[in-house]
Amino acid sequence: MHTVLINAYESVLRTVCIGTDFLSVSQLKRNTRPLQLIFAIFICDSHFYISFTSPPLPTPGFLLKAFFLSLASPTRVYTLDNDVLTTEQRQFYEENGYLIIKKLVSDEDIERFRKEFVRICNKEVNPLGAMIMKDEMLRSQSVLPEKVVNKVQDFQEDEELFRYCTLPQVLKYVECFTGPNIMAMHTMLINKLPDSDKQTFRHPMHQDLHYFPFRPADRIVCSWTAMERTDRNNGCLAVLPGTHKESLKPHGYPEWEGIVNKLFHGILDYDENSPRVHVIMEKGDTVFFHPLLIHGSGVNKTSGFRKSISCHFASSECYYIDVKNTVQEDLEKETVEIARRKFNASSLDLKVRL
């Protein structure tokens, strides 16, 4: 029995399919045809295919040609086949773990989201289940509510804000990473406050998957839209390109001077000298990024506010995992404790309610 295995493209096992009969592994188990020769094993989109042929074997020249053809069409892991992304865009995301789409969300939509945020700050609306986070140091001061609230999280019950998660132009791109069956898993509208002195609202470099107990990571993507220009002055995103190919790292609170916000975890033993890219964006620009991409944001050194709206989407085929005995276990315990205090409930009560 002969087997030809061609090792190509970044050590991923890929071979060329020869012949006309293609069976998946499940089909192979049911197939009773005598196996005279297994000629090639083909791996495509994580599915195994086996091709059967009869002697004579292909010539060495034919195999060499097939090998170079396989190199010309490298396996893509992080993007899915459709006609939305260009070849260059797909390759950029595959290599870097993020992709910026210019002016994806209209000024009109962004203005509607901003007005709804103000209504929430003024308690004109109170979305069920939403977490309204405020600057504790500003609570006691006589300032407008909009200048105290720094984040509205889990706004899925707010019809106006959740409309962001249903925008066709956003979902069109989300599908490139998750597939057609999409779930909105985590939503945020961030209002980064002026923070040049306290440095309270900088977010340490982290991986979003740290906060998510579901997998697989490659079928999760964040859509993050700038509601105004974002740059280094007002605390834009900073990313470490290519780190989406790494594993989930241990996280914890950074050893910073001053206040660190609750649940603002960062990668432990992070090298501050690691090369990073500052993501400069204009109003309406949207960046899509992988949940393992290492990223964070700096302080807002201006006198204004830096707003953004985002949602983490996942394929409906994703599944939940048990984080016990994993690097996410401590986060689970902290989250349960925060919820227990917020709702004045025991851990058992929380489990029953959930």
N, C-alpha and C positions, 0 to 999 in steps of 0.2 A: 504494500500500500504506500503510495507516494503522497506526500503533503508538501505544498509549496507555501511558505510563509514569507511575505515581504515586509521587512521592518522599515517604516518610513515616518516622516513628519513628527518630530519631537518625541521619538520613542513610542509613539502610539502604534499598536499593531494594526496595519492596514494591508490588505492584499487586493488583488484584482480579480474580479469575478469573471470566470471563463465558462462558456457553455450556456445552455438554455434552461435547465431545470434548477429553480431556486427554492429552497425549503428553509423555513425558519426552524429554530431549535424545537419548538413545540410540534411543528409538522413532522420534523425528522423522527420524533419519538413514535409517531403514529405510522410512519412509512415503513412498509414491509419489503420494499424493493432491495434486492441484494446490492451491497455496496462494493462494486468492483474497484472503484477508485475515488478517493477524495482528492480532488485536484486543488481546490482553493477555498480558503476561508475569508469571508469578506465582512468587515465591520463597518457599519454605516449608521450613524445616529443611535449608537448603543444597541443595535440589533445585529444578531449574528445570522449570516446566510451561508449556506454550503452549496457548492455547485458540483454536480456529478458529470463526469465525462468518461469516455472510453478511450483506450489507447488508439493511436500513438500520442505521446506527450507533446505539448507545444515545444517549439524550438527555443533555444536560449535567446535568440534575437527577439523573438516575440515576447518572451518574459521581460527582457530588458526594456522594451518599448512600453510594456504595461507598467513597469516600475516607475518610469519617468512620468507617465500619465497620472499615476497616483500622486506623485509629488506635486503636480500642477494643480491638483484640486484638493488642498489640505482639509482635513477633518475640522469642522467647526463645532465647538462645544457649547458656547455661550449664546449663540444666536440661532434662530430657526429659519428655515427656508420660506420666504415669501417675496413679493415684489415691492416691498416698502423700502427697505434699506438698500443702498448701493453697495457694490462690492467693497468699495473703499470704507464705507461706514461700518460694514460688518467686520472687516479686518481690523479697524481701529478699536472697536469694542472688544473683539477677541483678544487683542494684544494689551489693551489698556484698562478695560473694565468699566469704561464710562463713554458716553456719547452726548454731545450737545446738539440740540435742534433749535435753530434760531427762530424767534418770533412764533412759537408754536401756539401760544395762548394769546388771545386778543386783548387789547387795552380795555375793551368794554367788559369782558369777563373778569379781568383783574379788578376793575373798579367795583364790580358787584361783590366780589369776595371781600374787598377792603371795607365796603359799607356794612356788610354782614358782620365782619369782625368788630367794628365799632358798636353795632347793636348788641353784640354779645358782651362787650366790655361794659356797656351801659345797662346791662341786665334787661334790655328790652326783649330779648329772647334768651331762653335757657335750654340749650340742646340736651336732651336726655343722654346721660352717660358721658358727656364731654368733660374733660378735665381742664379747668381754667387755671393756669399757673401764673402767679404774680410775684413781683419783686418785693420781698419781705421788707426791705429797707425803705421802700417808697410807699408802703401801705398807709403809714401814719401821716404822710405829707399831703398837703392840699394840692393834688395834681389830678389831671383828667384821668379817668380809668384807662383810656387807651395808652397812657404813658406808664401804666403799672403792669398791665397784662403782657407777659412775654411769650405766652404760648397757649394755643387752644388745641388740645390733643383729643383724638378719637371723636371727630365731629361727624361720624357717619349718620347720626340722627338729625343733623341740621341739613335741611333740604337744599339750601342755597350753597353752602360750602361743599357738600357732598357732590354737587353738580360737577365740580372739578374732576371727580373720579369717573364721571360718565362722559366727559367730552370726547367726541368721536376722534378728533385729531390726536388726543393723548392715547386713547386705547389702540389706535392704529399702530402706534410704535410699541406700546406695551406688549402687544401680541407677538412682536418679533422676538421677545425674550421668554414669554410665558406660554405661548400657544393661544388658541382661540378661546379656551374656557378659563375665564379670569375671575379672581376674587380680590376685592380691596381689603387688605389686612390691617393697615395701620395708617392713620391720617394725622396730619399736623399743619397748623398755620403758625409760623414762627414770627414773632415781632421782636427782633433783636434790638434791645434798648441801648442808648448811648452808655458806654461802659469803659471809658478810657482810664479811669482811676481804679475802680474796684476789680476790673477784669473778671466779673462774675459770669458773664455769658459767653465766654470762649468755651468751645467744646473740644476736649482732648481728642487726639487721633484715635479712632476706634473703627470697629467693623459692625455694621448694623445687624448682622446675623447673631451677634451676641445677645440681642434682645428678642430673638424669634425662636420659639421651640418647634419649628416645622421645617421640613426638608422636601425635595432637594434644593440646595442653595442656587443651583444654576437656573431654576425656573422661578426665581424671585427677582424682582427689579423695583428700584425706587424711581418714581417720577418726581422731580424737584423743580418747581417753576419760580423764577425770580419775579416778585411783584414790583420791583424797582431795580435800578442798576445796582449790581453788587460787585464790589472790588475789595482790595486789601484795606481800604480806609474804613469801610463799614462792616468788615467781617465776612468776606466771601468764603465759600467752600475751598478747602485745600485737599488735594488727593495725592496718593502715591500710586502712579500708574503701574499696572501689572500685578498689584498685590492681590487681586481677586483670584489669582491662581494658587494662592497660599491657603493654608488651613486656618480655622478659627483659633485665635490666640487668647490666652488668659487675659481678662480685663479686671480693672478695679479702679479705685479713686486715685487720681494723680497726686503726687506729692508737690502741690503748688502752694505758694504763699497766698493767704487770703481765703475767701469763700469758694467752695466748689459746690455747684448745685446738685441736688439729690438725683441720683441715677445718671449723672453725667460721667459715665465710666470711660476709661481710656485703656489702651493696651499697656500692660505692665512691662517694664523694662524697655519701653519704646525709645529708640535712638532718635533724639531730636535733630540730629544732623542728616537724617534720611532725606534724600532729594524729593521735593514735593512740587506740585503744580497748583498754582492759585487759579481757580476757575472764575474768570471775569465774565459776567453775564449782564445783558441788557434786559429791560422789562419785557416779560413774555417769553424769554429764552427758557428752555427746559433741558435739564440734564438727566439722563437715564444712567443709573449705575448699579453695579452688582453688589449684593449684600456683604460680600467678603472684601470689597475694596476698602482699603484703609483711608479714612478721610476725617476731617474735622473742620472747625472754623475758628477764626480769630475774634478779637474784640472789635466792637464798633467804636471807632475813634471819632466819629462825627457827632454832631448835635441832633441828627435826625434818627429815623428808625429804618431798619432793614427787614422788610417783610418777604416771606416766601411761603408757598403752599406746596404740600407734598403728599404723596400716597405711596405706600409699599404695596405692590400687586404681587400675586402669586397664582400659579396654575391651580385649577381646582383639583388636580391630581396630587398636589402636595399633601403631606401627612404630618401629623404631630408626633413628636418624639418625647421620651422620658429623659429629662435632663439630669436625673440623679447620677452621681458619680461622673459628671462631665464638667467642663469649664464653665457651664452655665448654671450650675447648681446654686452657687452663692447668690446670683441675681434672682433666682426664683424665690429664695428665702427672703431676700430684701423686699421684693415686690409684694409678697404675701404679708409681710409685716407692715408695709405702708398701707395696704388695703385694709388690714385689720384695724389699724388706728383710724383710718378715714371713716370706716363704716362701723367702728366700735363693735367688732365681731371677733369671735375666736377663730382659730384656723379651721376647726371643724365646721363652724357655721359657713365659712367662706367656701369650703369644699362642697357642702350641701347646696349652697346657692349657685355655685358654678355648675 
